[in-house]
Amino acid sequence: MSDNDILREVLAGEYGSERRRRLVVEWGELLGLKASEALRLAHASGLLPSANPPRGA
């Protein structure tokens, strides 16, 4: 399993962005990732909502 797949499984059924963020950081450390790397991966994979609202018309 890739790091992304593992994080997806960990977050399945978890609600609340703060709880999800904490789990990403905790599991990221277990996977050998720094907190910022784990959060970046989760954001890029759509596992965590973006902190910035979408731009547009």
C-alpha positions in Angstrom: 0.0 0.0 0.0 1.2 3.5 -0.7 1.3 6.2 2.0 -1.7 7.8 0.3 -3.7 4.5 0.5 -2.9 4.1 4.2 -4.0 7.6 5.0 -7.2 7.1 3.0 -8.0 4.0 5.1 -7.1 5.7 8.4 -9.4 8.6 7.6 -12.4 6.5 6.4 -15.4 7.3 8.5 -13.6 10.1 10.4 -15.3 13.5 10.5 -14.1 16.9 11.6 -11.2 18.5 9.9 -9.2 18.9 13.1 -9.5 15.2 14.0 -8.6 14.2 10.4 -5.6 16.6 10.5 -4.3 15.1 13.8 -4.6 11.6 12.4 -2.7 12.5 9.2 0.1 13.9 11.3 0.2 10.9 13.7 0.1 8.3 10.9 2.5 10.3 8.8 5.1 10.1 11.6 4.5 6.3 11.7 5.1 6.2 7.9 8.4 8.2 8.3 6.9 11.5 7.0 7.3 14.9 8.6 4.1 16.6 9.7 4.3 19.0 6.8 4.9 16.2 4.2 2.0 14.2 5.5 -0.4 17.2 5.5 0.8 18.1 2.0 0.1 14.6 0.7 -3.3 14.6 2.4 -4.3 17.9 0.8 -3.0 16.9 -2.6 -5.0 13.7 -2.4 -8.2 15.5 -1.4 -8.2 13.8 2.1 -8.3 17.2 3.8 -10.1 20.3 2.8 -8.1 23.2 1.6 -7.6 26.1 4.1 -8.1 28.5 1.2 -11.6 28.9 -0.3 -11.8 28.4 -4.1 -11.2 31.4 -6.2 -13.6 32.2 -9.0 -16.4 34.2 -10.4 
